[in-house]
Structure formats: C-alpha cells, structure tokens
C-alpha cells in the first residue's frame, strides 16, 4: 500500500499527519497533541462556552487512552518511514556530528574555498553587503586554526576558484563595485603570492569553472553586463551562452564552443569520461522571453570543443547543487524554481550518463537554495545550509541532510543535524580525513537584509 504524502498548509513541509477534526495536513512544527489525537492549532484552540461546568466523569480517561493509542500508531508509521521515504529525515536520528570551529578572522559572505595540495584550505575573497574583500586565509585541519595569507590582487565576491594540476589556484570572475569581472589571478601556496593572469574575454558572474582532465579550465555561462540605451543610462545583466578555456601553460584564455542556451547560476559537473554536464540555471525560455529557471541541460565534449544536449530536468531550477556519485551518476538537489525562480525546491533528481536521462529520487526534507553539496568518502552526499525562499521572503537554514544513494530505490535522505549557524551561499570542502568544513556565507531572514557570517563548522560523518 502506498502512503500518500501531504504538505503542511502552514509550513509547506511534507507530512503524513492530519488533524483528527478537520483532516488538514499538519507537521510536527504546528501539531497539537490532545486527548483525542493530533489537531491543528485552530481546532485545538479552546472554545468559549456559557454551559455550566459538569461533574467529572471517566470519559476524559477513556479519551486519553484512545489518544495514546493513536499516537503510538503514528509513531510506528513515522519510525518505519512508510513507502514514500519523505519523512525518513525527521523520523530517524541524525547522521554524523557537527563541531564549532574557530571563526574566520574576516567576516565575509560568498567566499570561495578550495583544498590545497598539502591538505590546508584556502578561503579567498567574499564581501559584506556591497563591499568586496581582497582578504585570504588558510585553515590548518590538524590544529583547527586559521592564519592570514597574502591577499588577492583584486577584491571580489561571487567568483569561482579551482586548483590547477601544479597545486596553484585559479580565481576568475565575480563581482566588484556592482559590475561583473573578467579579471583572473593565480595563487601560489608555496610562495604565498598572487599573480594576475590574462582576463577572460567576457566578464562573468554566476558562472562555473571546471578543471578538465588535461589540466585546462573551462569557464561557462554566467552574466555579463550591458548598458541600456536611453536617458536613464542604466545597466542590465545579460545571461551568457559563451564559454572559454584557460591554459595554465600559457596563462591565457581562448574561446570554446558555445552553449545552445544562455544560463546563469547553473551547475557544471565533470563526468567520469571527461565531459562536463551543465544543468539548469536562469535563462530565457525563448527568443526575447524573460528569464526563468531552465530544465535544459548540455554536455561539453573537450575533444570536439562543442556542447550537445543532455536531456531535460524534471523541474526547472537554478542556484542548485550537482554532485558526482561514485557510480558515475550525478545528483542534482534543491535550487530555486517556479515561474520567476522565487521558490525554493525540495526535489532532487539523478542523471545517468549511460542512458543520457534523468530520473527523480527522494525529496529533501527541507526546500533549499544557495546550499552546498559535498560528496563524502563513503559515497554519500552532505547537503548543508542554504535558504528557504518563497516569493520574496527568505530564511537561511542551519540544518543539513545526507543523501544515501541506492540504484534500486533511487536513494533516500537522512537528517545530518544542525550546523548551529544559519547561512546560505557559503563554502564547503571535503578534508583529507573525510570531514567536511563549512564556512562563511550570508544569513537572510524575513524583513532583514542579509548579514555576512564568519562562523565555521566541521562535520564528522
């Protein structure tokens, strides 16, 4: 028998609970335990009455016993997980533990972080509101401490970074003074120095950087900027379909094949055969159309220097995560969807390169966008933070979930506890011992401007 999964009308979360009076879907956040079972807050509110008090009877005792029986059945259903898997995250104990680490010396949102060849972690750039930073720090996993290193040549946030084959770090694009950047520079951890390199042909924000098997780096999409015509003299962002490749040997960029669709805040994943899967993002659905979350995907083949279609996602999404699984498939989770990209998504799906197709898997317990996803050593995937967005209202999350892949059932999500620091657009890396380090990010709450964070947490699977 298939158990129907409902959604709480108040919190918009998946649930199997309903009010015993009005049958409305309720969740553990808003349910009220009564003598006759679980009720919504409206039905559980005490009713005013002018009837004189009655003498006591044994009816409340009978109802209490009945209520306990109902709660026992509900608990058994929740603990068993049913057949849908949506409530597994809340029913089972959290997987792994979180530890608070020393904060970054500099508060910053949207920093980038990479693991250096010696196992240390470089956090570079970021910003506080519209103010961009040129600061850089290094985390030492053995001592759990941060130390400042040479700052980048340019302040930027929203940039991308990858580790090159020789251990240096390429940083490119991002935003400064309200404008997307074309500039790029390379950090040498041995010399503790930054060296500017040739800029990209196109300024890019919301782009992707992917190191190819031959050591070159592919930059895809993002948003450049155009000057609007007219007396206002304003500016508008323009999503990009272009791509270019950085060659570390010449420290220069060259044009690459062009995508069929412009896209911004998409995902790019290196597949096992050396190709790159580019999925979703924000882009036009047709000629002259307004921007919307895309279902389309494309695959870049370095040998042919060309993009080919990769099939369609089950749901259009942007600012999601994509993670390569041990079996070669790609897990795409969460993101922003809806007609205007203003709704956080809980859905997840998997791309199988052998079949060149997408299939849905179990949904996240919490809808989230701007989160991080990190592949663990045992093949599972940790998703942390992000924010719940609904038509302009944003709330950052401190919760985390772990995806346990299963080719037969598609996989399921388990709670991974709480980081202790709500944030979105943070950075996360896998350390050499299998732990995950999550750092910085912005905290957004309804009616308040986002606040840059310096908090750091370490997850032990």
C-alpha angles and dihedrals in degrees: 000000000000115000113220115237113218132187125236108247093216103042100022092229128140112261144157095207124104135182112263090221108041101014092232114154111256133179134211090268095063106020119116120208112224135172090265098044138275119342138179116252092256095054092042094054111111113257121225115238137178093203114121115251115271125222114262121272139182092254095096090054091052091047091048091054090048091049091052090052091052092049090049091054091047092050091051091051093048094047092048090053093223118233098294100063094212095116096046091098094060098034100054127059117265119273116235130350138266127223127193112239131196112286124249111267090235123048109232142158127213095015121163123233133191135176112245124220091261093054098257121126123237117207111189135179127343131141151233108241108308092344112100123207134216094196123126132189137182126219120213108208095201095055097028089227138130127222128185119244134186111309122240118261092244132040112233145152132196089036129137130235136192134180113242124220092260093054097258121124125236116208119187141171126349131132135299130167090358095302132104113246131229094188124111136186139182128229120213108202093193094056093029091226140123124225123193114229133191112303124243117263090242130040107241137197122168090021131132134240119203127179110226123217091257092057098257121122125233118213114196135187125316127138130301124185134251131194111236118229119239140062094298091067090204130158133238133193117244121202114230132226093181127105134192138187129227118215112203092201093061096025088226141113129236131189118265133194117301126243121239091235132035111238139182128196092009125146127251121197128183108229125214092257093055097259122121124235113212112192137185122323132149115301146129116294090208144349109316092356124143118257118273138161109285129227093192123103132190135196123217116213110200092198092058095029089224143112123235129185117275099193127258131296116238089239132024111247143167134189089028130135130251123195130185111233124213092254092057097259122122123233116211115191138181123329132143121306142158126094093299100029091248100121125082114230130221095188124109134190140182131228117213110200091198090063096026088225143117128232131181123247132187117309126246115260088236128036108237143168131186090035129134129244121199126185111229126217092252094056098261123120126230116211114190139180124334124138140277108233126184120173098320099329113109131189123177119225132222095188127104136199136197124219116215107198121219119173091205100051098019094245137276140240126240129189113261095192129242129312091209092230122078112220147142134202088031128146127249133182137181111243125216093257093054097260122126123231117206119189146174121344134141127285114217126184132173113284094007134096115246114271121213115237134212097187120126129196132184121212121208112198 
